[in-house]
Amino acid sequence: MTQSKLVQTLPSGPLDIIGDIHGELNALEALLDTLEKIGPSYKDGNRKLVFIGDFCDRGPDSPGVIKRVQELMDNGQAVGILGNHEINLMNNDPKDGSGWFFDQRVDSDNQFYQPYQRAAEEDKKSIVDFFNTLPIALERPDLRIVHATWHADSIEKIRQLPLGSVAENYYKGQKEARLHAERIGLWARYQEQRQRWSDQLEDVDTQPPFLDAIAEYEIALRDFNPFKVLTSGLERPIDEVFYSGNRWRFSDRVPWWDDYTDSIPVVIGHYWRLFNPLPGQVKARYSMLFDDIHPYAWHGDENRVFCVDYSVGARWRERVRHTDRKVDPQESRFRLGALRWPENEIVFDTGHRVPAR
């Protein structure tokens, strides 16, 4: 039976839940090959693949990943949900790493991500149309799937919204946040700071001061938009500016799993976990959410949340250090992972398999 809402029923039976891919088609194919060899696999109909969103941006072949994921879904071998990167694209909001789709990002993205496959102009509408067939969350009695945050109030706000309505309803949330900001004088201050510091906001070598209006407005966007909460997470004010995801940040992500007390486990992506964090190495602020958490462990106060994003979307960082822009996946710190359910095993694109804890 076709499901038509933004919160849908997760298929029954065993699952292979795949983390954020970010255009890394070779990693996806390697992971699929490993999953097939383990058996039983998605190919023999005994399991389903579940894609947790963020198919695109930063990697070398976002169009190829999207085409492959769609093919698997069309064959009935997979289901998937939207991540924040798909929602940015659906809302015509060019962000870092999206030069494969948006012309205005090409010049700024080339220094980090080239070579990368760009979407053909005639294919762009079909990509958006495909994204419009995907829900925001999946659930069944023993498991929940969402890209960033399982937030009960936000889930209920979108539960009965129809497929294909993400962009429309996302815009409503953004509009409400802006009207609120205008009423309290925040919008004018936000615009002034964005314009005044526009050249520095993505420049790692030029740190801007703490921009309070940008911080306040970014938090307000989540307060008024359930889609932002579910796909980008909750945020809180900070005291110190930091650089992550190729831009300066003025608010920080909240480890919401510490307050999650429901009995149903949740699998997420989004948060840039590392499979082998190195002591003393400088890390992005966002990965510090896992500083005291074993890389293969469930987390949260009740140990009922698991992040399966092992940061394959950061492989570009290693490529830019190589003159030929090639990296051996076996030597990379950044992996594409899948959580096998109910086996509670993590499988990586390199072929490594480890039990989750």
KEKE-3310 file (N, C-alpha, C; in steps of 0.2 Angstrom, whole numbers, plus 5000, padded with zeros to 4 digits):
npx = (5004:5003:5011:5007:5010:5021:5027:5030:5027:5039:5047:5044:5054:5072:5084:5096:5103:5108:5121:5124:5128:5133:5137:5147:5149:5157:5160:5147:5144:5154:5150:5137:5141:5148:5138:5129:5137:5138:5125:5109:5103:5098:5096:5091:5078:5076:5080:5079:5086:5089:5089:5096:5096:5104:5110:5118:5129:5146:5153:5161:5151:5136:5125:5126:5124:5111:5104:5107:5102:5088:5085:5087:5076:5065:5066:5061:5069:5074:5071:5069:5073:5072:5086:5094:5102:5095:5083:5088:5091:5078:5072:5078:5090:5105:5120:5135:5145:5136:5138:5137:5124:5119:5123:5128:5136:5147:5160:5165:5165:5174:5187:5188:5181:5182:5188:5171:5155:5143:5126:5115:5107:5094:5091:5088:5075:5069:5076:5073:5059:5060:5065:5054:5046:5049:5048:5049:5052:5053:5044:5041:5035:5047:5057:5064:5067:5075:5082:5090:5085:5074:5060:5047:5036:5038:5037:5024:5018:5020:5016:5004:5005:5005:5015:5027:5024:5034:5043:5034:5028:5040:5044:5033:5036:5049:5045:5036:5046:5054:5044:5042:5055:5056:5046:5052:5063:5074:5077:5082:5094:5100:5101:5110:5122:5124:5127:5137:5148:5149:5160:5168:5162:5163:5176:5190:5202:5199:5192:5177:5169:5159:5143:5129:5116:5115:5116:5105:5094:5096:5093:5080:5074:5073:5064:5052:5050:5047:5053:5066:5070:5069:5078:5089:5092:5092:5098:5109:5113:5130:5147:5158:5165:5165:5173:5165:5160:5164:5160:5158:5152:5139:5130:5127:5126:5114:5115:5103:5099:5103:5092:5082:5070:5061:5055:5058:5070:5081:5087:5099:5107:5118:5127:5141:5150:5165:5174:5186:5191:5205:5216:5219:5219:5215:5198:5182:5170:5157:5159:5163:5153:5153:5164:5165:5159:5160:5165:5157:5146:5129:5120:5116:5105:5098:5104:5098:5099:5107:5119:5123:5131:5146:5154:5159:5157:5167:5178:5183:5192:5203:5207:5210:5223:5230:5239:5234:5221:5216:5211:5215:5202:5204:5213:5208:5201:5187:5172:5159:5145:5134:5121:5116:5101:5090:5103:5112:5125:5139:5143:5156:5161:5173:5174:5175:5168:5160:5153:5140:5138)
npy = (4994:5011:5024:5040:5051:5062:5057:5040:5022:5011:4998:4981:4968:4963:4976:4987:5000:5015:5027:5045:5050:5060:5062:5052:5041:5030:5025:5021:5011:5002:4999:4993:4982:4975:4973:4964:4953:4948:4943:4936:4947:4964:4961:4948:4950:4948:4958:4975:4990:5006:5022:5037:5050:5065:5063:5070:5084:5091:5079:5069:5064:5068:5068:5054:5047:5050:5045:5031:5028:5031:5021:5009:5011:5011:4998:4992:4988:4997:5010:5027:5043:5061:5072:5087:5093:5089:5096:5109:5110:5108:5120:5129:5134:5138:5131:5128:5116:5113:5116:5107:5107:5120:5135:5146:5143:5137:5143:5146:5133:5125:5126:5117:5105:5100:5088:5087:5079:5088:5091:5088:5101:5098:5087:5092:5095:5083:5077:5085:5082:5068:5069:5075:5064:5058:5054:5062:5055:5039:5025:5011:4998:4994:5003:5019:5031:5045:5060:5069:5073:5066:5073:5074:5084:5091:5080:5077:5088:5087:5075:5072:5078:5079:5070:5078:5091:5097:5108:5119:5119:5121:5133:5141:5139:5146:5159:5162:5163:5174:5184:5185:5189:5201:5208:5209:5216:5209:5205:5216:5218:5206:5205:5216:5212:5200:5206:5215:5206:5197:5193:5187:5176:5163:5161:5154:5159:5171:5176:5181:5193:5187:5186:5191:5193:5184:5172:5172:5172:5161:5151:5154:5151:5137:5136:5139:5131:5115:5106:5110:5107:5093:5088:5096:5098:5103:5118:5129:5144:5150:5154:5156:5159:5147:5137:5127:5115:5122:5136:5150:5148:5152:5147:5131:5114:5103:5089:5080:5068:5065:5068:5060:5049:5039:5022:5017:5013:5025:5029:5039:5051:5064:5070:5069:5059:5050:5035:5031:5041:5051:5053:5070:5076:5090:5093:5095:5106:5100:5086:5084:5081:5068:5065:5059:5047:5030:5025:5015:5014:5014:5029:5042:5046:5034:5025:5023:5029:5030:5036:5035:5041:5042:5051:5051:5061:5070:5066:5074:5082:5075:5073:5085:5087:5079:5078:5072:5071:5059:5046:5032:5022:5013:5019:5031:5042:5044:5037:5027:5021:5007:5002:4987:4980:4968:4964:4972:4977:4985:4990:4994:5004:5000:4987:4982:4975:4978:4975:4984:4994)
npz = (5000:4996:5004:5010:5017:5027:5038:5040:5039:5044:5035:5038:5046:5044:5043:5034:5038:5031:5032:5030:5014:5005:4991:4988:4978:4975:4988:4992:4983:4986:4999:4997:4990:5000:5010:5002:5001:5014:5017:5022:5009:5003:4990:4988:4993:5007:5016:5019:5013:5021:5019:5026:5023:5016:5004:4995:4990:4992:4989:4976:4966:4967:4958:4953:4965:4969:4958:4959:4972:4970:4960:4968:4977:4968:4963:4974:4984:4994:5006:5010:5018:5020:5021:5028:5018:5006:5008:5008:4994:4989:4993:4985:4990:4990:4997:5006:4996:4987:4973:4963:4959:4960:4951:4956:4967:4962:4960:4973:4978:4971:4975:4986:4983:4969:4958:4953:4948:4939:4940:4926:4917:4912:4921:4933:4938:4939:4949:4960:4960:4963:4976:4982:4984:4995:5013:5029:5041:5048:5055:5067:5078:5085:5081:5076:5063:5059:5052:5060:5073:5084:5089:5098:5098:5086:5076:5078:5072:5059:5055:5048:5036:5019:5007:4996:5001:5008:5004:5003:5016:5024:5020:5026:5039:5040:5036:5047:5057:5052:5052:5066:5070:5064:5071:5084:5081:5077:5064:5057:5063:5060:5046:5044:5050:5043:5030:5033:5037:5027:5018:5027:5033:5028:5027:5033:5038:5042:5056:5061:5074:5088:5082:5087:5083:5072:5078:5086:5077:5069:5079:5081:5069:5071:5081:5075:5065:5062:5053:5052:5065:5065:5054:5055:5068:5085:5092:5102:5111:5111:5118:5111:5095:5082:5069:5057:5045:5034:5037:5048:5065:5076:5085:5093:5091:5100:5110:5110:5113:5125:5133:5129:5132:5128:5125:5113:5101:5092:5076:5068:5057:5051:5061:5060:5065:5071:5066:5071:5081:5085:5099:5105:5093:5082:5080:5072:5079:5079:5079:5092:5100:5102:5110:5123:5120:5114:5098:5092:5099:5106:5111:5123:5137:5140:5132:5119:5106:5090:5081:5064:5055:5049:5044:5030:5021:5023:5016:5006:5012:5014:5001:4996:5001:4993:4978:4967:4970:4975:4986:4996:5002:5012:5020:5024:5037:5036:5034:5026:5034:5039:5049:5054:5057:5065:5070:5076:5071:5064:5048:5037:5022:5019:5021:5034:5049:5064:5080:5086:5102)
capx = (5000:5007:5010:5006:5012:5028:5029:5028:5028:5045:5046:5045:5060:5079:5086:5103:5102:5115:5122:5125:5132:5136:5140:5152:5146:5161:5159:5141:5144:5158:5146:5132:5144:5149:5131:5127:5141:5136:5119:5105:5104:5093:5095:5087:5072:5076:5081:5078:5090:5086:5094:5095:5096:5110:5113:5121:5134:5153:5157:5162:5146:5130:5119:5126:5122:5104:5101:5108:5097:5081:5085:5086:5069:5061:5066:5058:5074:5076:5067:5073:5070:5075:5090:5094:5104:5090:5078:5091:5090:5071:5070:5082:5094:5112:5124:5142:5146:5130:5139:5135:5117:5118:5128:5131:5141:5153:5167:5167:5165:5179:5193:5187:5177:5183:5183:5164:5150:5137:5119:5113:5101:5088:5089:5087:5068:5068:5080:5068:5053:5062:5065:5047:5042:5052:5046:5054:5053:5050:5043:5038:5035:5054:5063:5062:5072:5075:5089:5094:5082:5067:5057:5040:5031:5039:5035:5016:5016:5021:5014:4998:5006:5006:5021:5027:5023:5040:5045:5028:5028:5046:5043:5029:5040:5054:5041:5034:5052:5056:5039:5044:5061:5054:5042:5056:5069:5080:5078:5086:5101:5103:5103:5116:5127:5126:5130:5144:5153:5148:5166:5172:5158:5165:5183:5193:5207:5197:5187:5172:5167:5153:5138:5123:5109:5115:5115:5098:5090:5097:5090:5073:5072:5071:5058:5046:5051:5048:5057:5073:5072:5070:5083:5096:5094:5091:5104:5109:5118:5137:5151:5164:5164:5170:5172:5164:5156:5166:5158:5159:5146:5137:5126:5130:5121:5112:5115:5096:5099:5103:5085:5077:5068:5056:5058:5059:5077:5081:5094:5100:5113:5119:5131:5148:5153:5171:5174:5192:5194:5212:5217:5223:5219:5210:5192:5177:5166:5151:5161:5165:5147:5154:5170:5165:5155:5163:5163:5152:5141:5123:5121:5110:5105:5095:5107:5093:5100:5113:5121:5126:5135:5153:5158:5162:5156:5173:5184:5186:5197:5209:5208:5214:5230:5234:5240:5230:5215:5214:5212:5213:5197:5206:5217:5204:5198:5180:5169:5152:5143:5127:5119:5112:5096:5091:5109:5116:5131:5140:5147:5159:5162:5180:5173:5176:5162:5161:5147:5138:5139)
capy = (5000:5017:5029:5047:5056:5064:5052:5034:5016:5008:4991:4976:4963:4965:4982:4989:5008:5018:5034:5051:5048:5066:5061:5048:5035:5024:5022:5018:5005:4997:4996:4989:4975:4971:4970:4959:4947:4946:4939:4938:4954:4967:4958:4942:4952:4946:4964:4982:4996:5012:5028:5041:5057:5068:5060:5075:5089:5090:5073:5069:5062:5068:5065:5047:5044:5051:5040:5024:5027:5030:5015:5004:5012:5009:4991:4989:4986:5002:5016:5033:5049:5067:5076:5094:5095:5088:5101:5115:5110:5109:5126:5133:5138:5136:5130:5125:5110:5112:5118:5102:5109:5128:5138:5152:5140:5133:5146:5145:5126:5122:5126:5112:5099:5098:5087:5084:5079:5092:5089:5091:5106:5094:5082:5095:5095:5076:5076:5088:5078:5062:5071:5076:5057:5055:5057:5065:5051:5032:5022:5005:4998:4993:5007:5025:5033:5052:5062:5073:5074:5063:5078:5072:5089:5092:5074:5077:5094:5086:5068:5071:5082:5075:5070:5083:5097:5099:5115:5123:5120:5123:5140:5144:5140:5151:5165:5164:5165:5180:5189:5185:5192:5208:5211:5211:5220:5205:5204:5221:5217:5200:5207:5221:5208:5196:5210:5218:5201:5192:5191:5183:5171:5157:5162:5151:5163:5178:5175:5187:5193:5184:5190:5189:5192:5178:5166:5172:5171:5154:5147:5156:5147:5130:5137:5140:5126:5108:5103:5112:5103:5085:5087:5099:5097:5108:5122:5133:5149:5148:5160:5157:5157:5141:5135:5120:5114:5128:5142:5151:5146:5156:5143:5125:5108:5100:5082:5079:5061:5064:5069:5055:5043:5034:5015:5015:5016:5029:5029:5046:5053:5071:5073:5069:5054:5047:5028:5031:5047:5051:5058:5076:5079:5095:5091:5100:5106:5096:5079:5084:5079:5061:5065:5054:5041:5025:5026:5010:5014:5018:5035:5045:5044:5027:5022:5021:5033:5028:5040:5030:5045:5041:5057:5050:5067:5074:5063:5079:5085:5071:5073:5092:5086:5074:5082:5069:5071:5052:5044:5025:5022:5009:5024:5036:5042:5045:5030:5026:5015:5005:4998:4981:4979:4969:4961:4977:4976:4991:4988:5000:5003:4997:4980:4981:4974:4978:4975:4990:4992)
capz = (5000:4995:5010:5007:5023:5029:5043:5037:5043:5042:5033:5043:5044:5045:5039:5033:5039:5029:5035:5026:5008:5002:4984:4988:4975:4976:4995:4992:4979:4990:5005:4995:4989:5007:5013:4998:5002:5021:5016:5016:5008:5000:4983:4988:4996:5014:5020:5016:5014:5023:5018:5031:5020:5015:4998:4990:4992:4994:4986:4969:4962:4970:4954:4953:4971:4969:4953:4962:4977:4967:4957:4973:4979:4962:4963:4980:4989:4999:5007:5012:5021:5018:5026:5028:5012:5001:5009:5005:4987:4987:4994:4981:4995:4989:5003:5004:4993:4982:4967:4958:4957:4959:4947:4960:4972:4958:4961:4980:4980:4967:4979:4990:4981:4963:4952:4955:4943:4940:4937:4919:4918:4911:4926:4940:4940:4941:4956:4965:4960:4967:4984:4984:4985:5002:5019:5034:5046:5047:5062:5068:5086:5088:5079:5073:5059:5057:5050:5065:5080:5085:5093:5098:5096:5078:5073:5077:5068:5052:5054:5043:5030:5013:5003:4991:5004:5012:5003:5005:5024:5026:5019:5031:5045:5039:5036:5054:5060:5050:5055:5073:5070:5062:5077:5089:5079:5076:5057:5054:5065:5057:5040:5045:5052:5037:5025:5035:5038:5022:5016:5032:5036:5025:5027:5039:5040:5045:5061:5063:5081:5089:5079:5091:5079:5067:5082:5089:5071:5068:5084:5080:5064:5073:5085:5071:5059:5064:5048:5054:5071:5063:5049:5056:5075:5090:5093:5108:5111:5113:5120:5107:5088:5079:5061:5055:5039:5030:5039:5055:5068:5082:5089:5093:5091:5106:5111:5112:5115:5133:5136:5125:5137:5126:5125:5106:5099:5086:5072:5065:5054:5052:5066:5059:5070:5068:5068:5075:5084:5087:5105:5104:5086:5082:5077:5071:5085:5079:5081:5099:5103:5103:5113:5128:5118:5110:5091:5090:5105:5106:5116:5126:5144:5140:5126:5114:5100:5087:5075:5059:5050:5050:5041:5023:5018:5024:5012:5002:5016:5013:4994:4994:5003:4988:4972:4962:4973:4976:4993:4998:5007:5018:5024:5026:5043:5035:5032:5025:5038:5039:5055:5053:5062:5073:5072:5080:5069:5060:5042:5033:5015:5018:5022:5041:5052:5071:5084:5090:5109)
cpx = (5004:5005:5011:5008:5019:5031:5026:5030:5035:5044:5047:5051:5066:5080:5093:5102:5109:5115:5122:5130:5136:5140:5145:5150:5150:5160:5152:5141:5148:5154:5141:5135:5145:5143:5128:5131:5140:5130:5116:5105:5098:5091:5091:5080:5071:5078:5079:5083:5086:5091:5092:5095:5103:5114:5118:5126:5141:5156:5157:5156:5139:5124:5120:5123:5114:5101:5102:5102:5090:5080:5083:5078:5064:5060:5063:5063:5076:5070:5071:5070:5075:5080:5090:5097:5099:5085:5081:5090:5083:5069:5074:5087:5101:5117:5131:5141:5140:5131:5138:5128:5116:5124:5132:5136:5147:5160:5169:5168:5172:5185:5193:5186:5179:5188:5176:5159:5144:5131:5118:5107:5094:5086:5087:5080:5066:5071:5075:5062:5054:5062:5058:5043:5045:5049:5051:5056:5050:5049:5040:5039:5042:5059:5060:5068:5070:5082:5093:5091:5075:5064:5050:5035:5032:5036:5027:5014:5016:5018:5008:4999:5007:5013:5021:5026:5028:5042:5040:5028:5034:5046:5039:5033:5045:5051:5039:5040:5054:5051:5040:5050:5060:5050:5047:5063:5075:5082:5083:5093:5104:5105:5109:5122:5129:5129:5137:5149:5152:5155:5170:5168:5160:5173:5187:5198:5205:5191:5183:5171:5161:5147:5131:5117:5109:5113:5108:5093:5090:5093:5082:5070:5070:5065:5052:5046:5052:5053:5065:5075:5073:5076:5089:5097:5092:5098:5103:5114:5125:5141:5156:5163:5168:5168:5171:5159:5157:5162:5158:5152:5145:5132:5129:5124:5120:5112:5108:5095:5099:5097:5080:5076:5063:5059:5060:5066:5076:5088:5094:5106:5116:5125:5139:5152:5160:5172:5181:5195:5201:5213:5221:5223:5213:5204:5187:5172:5160:5153:5162:5159:5148:5161:5170:5160:5160:5161:5158:5147:5134:5124:5115:5109:5102:5099:5103:5093:5107:5114:5125:5130:5142:5157:5161:5161:5162:5179:5187:5192:5204:5212:5212:5221:5234:5234:5235:5223:5212:5216:5210:5208:5199:5211:5214:5201:5190:5177:5161:5150:5136:5126:5114:5107:5091:5098:5113:5123:5133:5145:5149:5160:5169:5179:5173:5169:5164:5154:5146:5137:5133)
cpy = (5006:5022:5036:5053:5057:5060:5045:5028:5013:5001:4986:4972:4966:4971:4983:4997:5011:5025:5039:5049:5054:5065:5057:5041:5029:5021:5018:5011:4999:4994:4992:4982:4971:4968:4964:4952:4944:4941:4937:4945:4957:4964:4952:4944:4950:4952:4970:4987:5002:5017:5034:5048:5059:5064:5064:5080:5087:5084:5073:5068:5062:5066:5057:5044:5044:5046:5033:5023:5027:5024:5009:5005:5010:5002:4988:4987:4991:5007:5021:5039:5055:5070:5083:5096:5094:5094:5108:5116:5111:5116:5131:5138:5135:5136:5127:5118:5108:5114:5113:5103:5116:5131:5143:5149:5137:5136:5145:5138:5123:5121:5120:5105:5096:5092:5084:5084:5084:5089:5092:5095:5102:5089:5086:5095:5088:5074:5079:5084:5071:5064:5072:5069:5054:5058:5060:5060:5044:5029:5015:5003:4997:4998:5014:5028:5041:5055:5065:5072:5071:5068:5077:5078:5091:5086:5075:5083:5092:5079:5067:5075:5078:5075:5075:5090:5100:5106:5120:5125:5122:5131:5144:5144:5145:5158:5167:5166:5172:5186:5190:5190:5200:5212:5213:5215:5216:5205:5210:5220:5211:5202:5212:5217:5203:5200:5213:5213:5196:5189:5186:5176:5164:5156:5159:5155:5170:5177:5181:5187:5188:5188:5187:5188:5186:5172:5166:5170:5164:5149:5148:5152:5140:5131:5137:5135:5119:5104:5104:5108:5096:5084:5091:5099:5103:5112:5127:5138:5147:5155:5161:5155:5151:5140:5128:5120:5120:5134:5143:5150:5150:5153:5136:5119:5105:5093:5080:5072:5060:5065:5064:5049:5038:5027:5013:5017:5020:5029:5035:5046:5060:5073:5071:5065:5052:5040:5027:5037:5047:5056:5064:5079:5084:5092:5096:5100:5101:5089:5079:5082:5072:5060:5060:5048:5036:5026:5021:5010:5017:5024:5037:5042:5036:5023:5019:5025:5031:5032:5035:5034:5045:5045:5055:5056:5072:5071:5069:5082:5082:5072:5080:5091:5082:5078:5079:5068:5064:5050:5036:5025:5018:5014:5030:5036:5043:5039:5031:5020:5013:5001:4993:4980:4973:4966:4966:4977:4982:4988:4994:4999:5000:4989:4978:4980:4974:4978:4982:4988:4995)
cpz = (5000:5001:5007:5012:5024:5034:5041:5041:5040:5040:5038:5041:5045:5040:5039:5033:5037:5030:5029:5020:5005:4996:4984:4985:4976:4983:4995:4989:4983:4996:5003:4993:4995:5010:5009:5000:5009:5020:5022:5015:5004:4993:4983:4991:5003:5018:5016:5018:5016:5023:5022:5029:5019:5009:4994:4994:4994:4990:4979:4964:4965:4965:4953:4959:4971:4964:4956:4968:4975:4963:4962:4976:4974:4962:4969:4985:4994:5000:5010:5015:5018:5023:5024:5021:5006:5002:5007:4998:4985:4988:4990:4986:4994:4995:5001:5002:4988:4975:4961:4955:4956:4956:4952:4966:4968:4960:4968:4982:4976:4971:4984:4987:4974:4962:4955:4949:4944:4937:4930:4920:4917:4916:4932:4942:4942:4947:4961:4965:4964:4975:4986:4986:4992:5008:5024:5039:5045:5054:5062:5075:5089:5086:5076:5069:5057:5055:5056:5072:5080:5091:5093:5095:5088:5074:5072:5073:5061:5050:5049:5037:5025:5010:4998:4994:5008:5011:5005:5013:5027:5026:5024:5037:5045:5039:5043:5058:5058:5053:5063:5074:5069:5068:5083:5088:5077:5069:5055:5056:5062:5050:5040:5046:5046:5031:5027:5035:5032:5019:5021:5034:5033:5024:5033:5042:5043:5050:5062:5071:5082:5087:5082:5087:5074:5072:5084:5083:5069:5073:5083:5074:5066:5077:5081:5066:5061:5059:5049:5060:5069:5058:5050:5064:5079:5091:5100:5107:5113:5115:5115:5100:5086:5072:5060:5049:5034:5031:5046:5059:5074:5086:5088:5094:5098:5106:5114:5115:5122:5136:5133:5130:5135:5125:5118:5104:5093:5083:5068:5061:5056:5056:5066:5064:5067:5070:5072:5077:5087:5093:5103:5098:5086:5078:5076:5077:5085:5081:5088:5103:5105:5107:5119:5126:5113:5103:5089:5095:5103:5112:5118:5133:5145:5135:5121:5107:5097:5081:5070:5054:5052:5046:5034:5019:5019:5020:5008:5006:5015:5005:4992:4997:4998:4982:4967:4964:4974:4983:4993:5003:5013:5023:5026:5033:5043:5032:5030:5029:5037:5046:5053:5059:5061:5075:5076:5078:5064:5054:5039:5026:5014:5019:5030:5044:5060:5074:5087:5097:5112)
residu = (MET:THR:GLN:SER:LYS:LEU:VAL:GLN:THR:LEU:PRO:SER:GLY:PRO:LEU:ASP:ILE:ILE:GLY:ASP:ILE:HIS:GLY:GLU:LEU:ASN:ALA:LEU:GLU:ALA:LEU:LEU:ASP:THR:LEU:GLU:LYS:ILE:GLY:PRO:SER:TYR:LYS:ASP:GLY:ASN:ARG:LYS:LEU:VAL:PHE:ILE:GLY:ASP:PHE:CYS:ASP:ARG:GLY:PRO:ASP:SER:PRO:GLY:VAL:ILE:LYS:ARG:VAL:GLN:GLU:LEU:MET:ASP:ASN:GLY:GLN:ALA:VAL:GLY:ILE:LEU:GLY:ASN:HIS:GLU:ILE:ASN:LEU:MET:ASN:ASN:ASP:PRO:LYS:ASP:GLY:SER:GLY:TRP:PHE:PHE:ASP:GLN:ARG:VAL:ASP:SER:ASP:ASN:GLN:PHE:TYR:GLN:PRO:TYR:GLN:ARG:ALA:ALA:GLU:GLU:ASP:LYS:LYS:SER:ILE:VAL:ASP:PHE:PHE:ASN:THR:LEU:PRO:ILE:ALA:LEU:GLU:ARG:PRO:ASP:LEU:ARG:ILE:VAL:HIS:ALA:THR:TRP:HIS:ALA:ASP:SER:ILE:GLU:LYS:ILE:ARG:GLN:LEU:PRO:LEU:GLY:SER:VAL:ALA:GLU:ASN:TYR:TYR:LYS:GLY:GLN:LYS:GLU:ALA:ARG:LEU:HIS:ALA:GLU:ARG:ILE:GLY:LEU:TRP:ALA:ARG:TYR:GLN:GLU:GLN:ARG:GLN:ARG:TRP:SER:ASP:GLN:LEU:GLU:ASP:VAL:ASP:THR:GLN:PRO:PRO:PHE:LEU:ASP:ALA:ILE:ALA:GLU:TYR:GLU:ILE:ALA:LEU:ARG:ASP:PHE:ASN:PRO:PHE:LYS:VAL:LEU:THR:SER:GLY:LEU:GLU:ARG:PRO:ILE:ASP:GLU:VAL:PHE:TYR:SER:GLY:ASN:ARG:TRP:ARG:PHE:SER:ASP:ARG:VAL:PRO:TRP:TRP:ASP:ASP:TYR:THR:ASP:SER:ILE:PRO:VAL:VAL:ILE:GLY:HIS:TYR:TRP:ARG:LEU:PHE:ASN:PRO:LEU:PRO:GLY:GLN:VAL:LYS:ALA:ARG:TYR:SER:MET:LEU:PHE:ASP:ASP:ILE:HIS:PRO:TYR:ALA:TRP:HIS:GLY:ASP:GLU:ASN:ARG:VAL:PHE:CYS:VAL:ASP:TYR:SER:VAL:GLY:ALA:ARG:TRP:ARG:GLU:ARG:VAL:ARG:HIS:THR:ASP:ARG:LYS:VAL:ASP:PRO:GLN:GLU:SER:ARG:PHE:ARG:LEU:GLY:ALA:LEU:ARG:TRP:PRO:GLU:ASN:GLU:ILE:VAL:PHE:ASP:THR:GLY:HIS:ARG:VAL:PRO:ALA:ARG)
# end
